[in-house]
């Protein structure tokens, strides 16, 4: 396995970190990982270690304000800054692998970013795997918090509102401990502007999801405490894809790729990708 890393220019003058892992031989397909809120691309080593030896190349990017990329933590000016940067990276990857099928693998907020990306660029992709997509507002966030966030987004956009609960990422205590102690994971409060931009993106994606028609797989933990698990079924029902699959893993928490049974999930993903990598 070969590991490479670098930086690209994102929105404005921001330096955006990327990294990728290549198999020893020519890759069968390209998997473009789109990570979730407050984390970074380096937290997908289970995906890398399971799929790269099977002949897949895994590419990851740290979103603006995340991981090793520039930008204020927990903040984004516009949700489109995520998709615009992802498009720049995709174009780089496509130039490096002009003939290879490319799949998005989007987790949590990365699932929301991926879904929004598909609305514009799905014809350039072979398929998408969305894990615990942040499509639906969790019941734990009150209407009062949403209202306050929308107001603060304009008058105090960088004010902190809500904080993610590390205990909700996985049932594996080692994963939780690693998450909480990871210096590249942001453990502070999410800003009002980012919260408002996420809500707008959720509304946009659910309204336009019927435009999505490429092959899609959705994986979701039934006991997810960080996003509403009903969002996975909602998205599955809304997309127009004739080729769509949903798998709900009973008792699993948010990060199904980091659960004790992650190899079961990743094997399901691998089987699905193998069945679609030559379909366009």
C-alpha positions as CSV (number, residue, x, y, z in Angstrom):
1,X,0.0,0.0,0.0
2,X,1.3,3.5,-0.9
3,X,0.3,6.6,1.0
4,X,0.6,10.1,-0.5
5,X,-0.5,13.5,0.8
6,X,-0.6,17.1,-0.3
7,X,-2.5,20.4,-0.4
8,X,-4.7,22.1,-3.0
9,X,-6.1,25.6,-3.1
10,X,-9.7,25.7,-1.9
11,X,-12.2,28.5,-1.7
12,X,-10.3,31.8,-1.6
13,X,-6.7,31.3,-0.4
14,X,-7.4,28.3,1.9
15,X,-5.0,25.4,1.8
16,X,-6.9,22.1,1.7
17,X,-5.2,19.0,2.9
18,X,-5.7,15.7,1.0
19,X,-4.3,12.2,1.2
20,X,-4.7,8.9,-0.6
21,X,-3.8,5.3,-0.4
22,X,-3.0,3.2,-3.5
23,X,-2.9,-0.6,-3.9
24,X,0.3,-2.2,-5.1
25,X,-1.2,-2.8,-8.6
26,X,-3.4,-0.7,-10.8
27,X,-6.6,0.1,-8.9
28,X,-9.9,-1.4,-9.9
29,X,-11.8,1.7,-8.9
30,X,-11.4,5.0,-7.0
31,X,-13.2,5.6,-3.7
32,X,-13.4,9.2,-2.7
33,X,-14.1,9.6,1.0
34,X,-16.1,12.6,2.2
35,X,-15.7,12.8,6.0
36,X,-18.2,14.0,8.6
37,X,-18.5,17.0,10.9
38,X,-15.6,18.0,13.2
39,X,-13.5,15.0,12.1
40,X,-11.0,14.4,9.2
41,X,-10.0,12.0,6.5
42,X,-7.4,10.2,8.6
43,X,-10.2,8.5,10.7
44,X,-11.1,6.2,7.8
45,X,-8.3,3.7,8.2
46,X,-10.8,0.8,8.6
47,X,-12.0,1.7,5.1
48,X,-8.4,2.0,3.8
49,X,-7.2,-1.3,5.4
50,X,-10.2,-3.3,4.2
51,X,-10.6,-2.0,0.7
52,X,-7.1,-1.0,-0.6
53,X,-5.8,-4.6,-0.3
54,X,-8.8,-5.6,-2.4
55,X,-7.5,-3.4,-5.2
56,X,-9.2,-0.1,-4.6
57,X,-7.6,3.4,-4.3
58,X,-8.9,5.5,-1.4
59,X,-8.8,9.3,-1.7
60,X,-9.7,11.6,1.2
61,X,-9.9,15.4,1.8
62,X,-10.1,17.4,4.9
63,X,-12.9,19.9,4.5
64,X,-12.3,23.6,5.1
65,X,-12.0,24.2,8.9
66,X,-11.3,20.5,9.5
67,X,-8.3,18.4,10.2
68,X,-5.1,19.7,8.6
69,X,-7.0,22.2,6.3
70,X,-7.2,25.9,6.8
71,X,-10.3,27.6,8.2
72,X,-11.9,28.3,11.5
73,X,-13.0,25.1,13.3
74,X,-16.7,24.5,13.4
75,X,-17.4,27.2,10.9
76,X,-18.1,27.6,7.2
77,X,-19.2,30.7,5.3
78,X,-21.4,28.8,2.9
79,X,-22.2,25.2,2.6
80,X,-21.3,25.4,-1.1
81,X,-17.7,25.9,0.0
82,X,-17.6,22.2,0.8
83,X,-19.0,21.0,-2.5
84,X,-16.9,23.5,-4.5
85,X,-13.7,22.2,-2.9
86,X,-14.8,18.6,-3.3
87,X,-15.3,19.3,-7.1
88,X,-11.7,20.7,-7.3
89,X,-10.4,17.5,-5.7
90,X,-12.5,15.3,-7.8
91,X,-11.2,16.9,-10.9
92,X,-7.6,16.3,-9.7
93,X,-8.4,12.6,-9.0
94,X,-10.1,12.2,-12.4
95,X,-7.0,13.6,-14.1
96,X,-4.9,11.1,-12.3
97,X,-7.2,8.2,-13.1
98,X,-9.0,9.2,-16.4
99,X,-10.5,5.8,-17.1
100,X,-11.4,4.5,-13.7
101,X,-14.8,4.4,-12.1
102,X,-15.1,6.8,-9.1
103,X,-17.4,6.2,-6.2
104,X,-18.2,8.7,-3.4
105,X,-18.2,7.4,0.1
106,X,-19.8,10.1,2.3
107,X,-20.3,9.8,6.0
108,X,-22.6,11.9,8.2
109,X,-22.2,15.6,7.2
110,X,-20.1,14.1,4.4
111,X,-23.2,12.2,3.3
112,X,-25.1,15.5,3.1
113,X,-22.2,17.0,1.2
114,X,-22.1,14.0,-1.1
115,X,-25.9,14.2,-1.7
116,X,-25.6,17.9,-2.6
117,X,-22.7,17.1,-4.8
118,X,-24.7,14.5,-6.7
119,X,-27.4,17.0,-7.5
120,X,-24.8,18.7,-9.8
121,X,-22.2,16.2,-10.7
122,X,-23.7,12.7,-10.5
123,X,-23.1,12.0,-14.2
124,X,-19.3,12.1,-13.5
125,X,-19.6,9.3,-10.9
126,X,-20.3,5.5,-11.1
127,X,-22.1,5.4,-7.7
128,X,-22.2,6.6,-4.1
129,X,-22.2,5.0,-0.7
130,X,-23.6,7.2,2.0
131,X,-23.1,6.2,5.7
132,X,-25.3,7.8,8.4
133,X,-26.2,10.7,6.1
134,X,-27.1,13.9,8.0
135,X,-30.2,14.5,6.0
136,X,-32.8,15.0,8.8
137,X,-32.6,17.3,11.8
138,X,-32.2,15.2,15.0
139,X,-35.1,15.4,17.5
140,X,-32.5,16.4,20.1
141,X,-32.1,19.8,18.5
142,X,-35.0,22.0,19.6
143,X,-36.9,24.4,17.5
144,X,-35.7,27.2,19.8
145,X,-32.1,26.3,19.1
146,X,-32.8,26.2,15.4
147,X,-34.5,29.6,15.5
148,X,-31.7,31.1,17.7
149,X,-29.1,29.6,15.3
150,X,-30.7,31.2,12.2
151,X,-30.7,34.6,13.9
152,X,-27.2,34.3,15.2
153,X,-26.0,33.1,11.8
154,X,-26.5,36.7,10.7
155,X,-25.6,38.8,13.7
156,X,-23.0,36.5,15.4
157,X,-22.1,33.9,12.8
158,X,-19.1,32.5,14.8
159,X,-21.0,32.1,18.1
160,X,-20.9,28.5,19.4
161,X,-24.2,26.7,19.6
162,X,-24.1,22.9,19.9
163,X,-21.4,20.3,20.7
164,X,-21.2,16.7,19.4
165,X,-21.3,13.9,22.0
166,X,-18.2,11.7,21.5
167,X,-19.9,8.8,23.2
168,X,-22.3,8.6,20.2
169,X,-19.7,7.8,17.5
170,X,-19.3,4.1,18.3
171,X,-20.0,1.3,20.7
172,X,-16.3,0.6,20.8
173,X,-14.7,2.4,23.8
174,X,-11.3,2.5,22.1
175,X,-12.8,4.3,19.1
176,X,-14.5,6.9,21.5
177,X,-11.2,7.4,23.4
178,X,-9.2,7.8,20.1
179,X,-11.8,10.3,18.9
180,X,-11.8,12.4,22.1
181,X,-8.0,12.5,22.2
182,X,-7.4,13.1,18.5
183,X,-5.9,16.6,18.1
184,X,-7.3,16.8,14.6
185,X,-10.9,16.3,15.8
186,X,-12.7,19.5,16.8
187,X,-14.4,19.0,20.1
188,X,-15.7,22.6,20.5
189,X,-19.1,24.0,19.7
190,X,-20.4,24.2,16.2
191,X,-21.0,27.8,15.1
192,X,-24.3,29.4,14.3
193,X,-23.4,29.9,10.7
194,X,-22.4,26.3,10.1
195,X,-25.6,25.1,11.8
196,X,-27.7,27.3,9.7
197,X,-25.9,26.3,6.5
198,X,-26.4,22.6,7.4
199,X,-30.1,23.1,7.9
200,X,-30.4,24.9,4.5
201,X,-28.5,22.1,2.8
202,X,-30.8,19.5,4.4
203,X,-33.8,21.3,3.1
204,X,-32.3,21.6,-0.4
205,X,-31.3,18.0,-0.6
206,X,-34.6,16.6,0.6
207,X,-36.5,18.9,-1.9
208,X,-34.3,17.9,-4.8
209,X,-33.4,14.3,-3.9
210,X,-35.7,12.9,-6.7
211,X,-33.1,14.3,-9.2
212,X,-30.6,11.7,-7.9
213,X,-30.7,8.7,-10.2
214,X,-27.2,7.0,-10.1
215,X,-26.7,3.7,-8.2
216,X,-26.6,4.4,-4.5
217,X,-26.1,2.5,-1.3
218,X,-27.1,3.8,2.1
219,X,-25.8,2.2,5.4
220,X,-27.1,3.3,8.7
221,X,-26.9,2.3,12.4
222,X,-30.3,1.8,14.0
223,X,-29.2,3.3,17.3
224,X,-27.5,6.3,15.8
225,X,-27.5,9.1,18.4
226,X,-25.7,11.8,16.4
227,X,-28.0,12.0,13.3
228,X,-31.6,11.0,13.0
229,X,-31.5,7.4,11.6
230,X,-34.8,8.1,9.9
231,X,-32.9,10.3,7.5
232,X,-31.4,7.3,5.8
233,X,-34.8,5.8,5.0
234,X,-36.1,9.3,4.0
235,X,-33.3,9.7,1.5
236,X,-33.7,6.2,0.1
237,X,-37.4,6.8,-0.5
238,X,-36.8,10.2,-2.2
239,X,-34.0,9.4,-4.7
240,X,-35.1,8.3,-8.1
241,X,-32.4,5.7,-8.6
242,X,-33.7,2.5,-10.0
243,X,-30.6,0.8,-8.5
244,X,-30.6,1.6,-4.8
245,X,-29.9,-0.3,-1.6
246,X,-30.3,0.5,2.1
247,X,-28.9,-1.5,5.0
248,X,-29.8,-0.8,8.6
249,X,-27.5,-2.4,11.1
250,X,-29.4,-3.3,14.2
251,X,-28.0,-1.7,17.4
252,X,-25.1,0.1,15.6
253,X,-24.2,3.6,16.5
254,X,-23.3,6.5,14.2
255,X,-19.9,5.4,12.7
256,X,-20.8,2.0,11.2
257,X,-17.3,1.9,9.7
258,X,-15.8,2.1,13.2
259,X,-18.2,-0.2,15.1
260,X,-16.9,-3.5,16.5
261,X,-18.5,-5.3,13.5
262,X,-17.1,-2.8,10.9
263,X,-15.8,-5.7,8.7
264,X,-19.3,-6.9,8.2
265,X,-20.4,-3.4,7.0
266,X,-17.3,-2.9,4.8
267,X,-17.7,-6.4,3.3
268,X,-21.3,-5.4,2.3
269,X,-19.9,-2.2,0.8
270,X,-17.2,-4.1,-1.0
271,X,-19.7,-6.5,-2.5
272,X,-21.9,-3.6,-3.7
273,X,-19.0,-1.7,-5.3
274,X,-17.8,-4.9,-7.0
275,X,-21.2,-5.3,-8.5
276,X,-21.2,-1.8,-9.8
277,X,-17.7,-0.8,-10.8
278,X,-18.2,-1.9,-14.4
279,X,-21.8,-0.5,-14.6
280,X,-22.2,3.1,-16.0
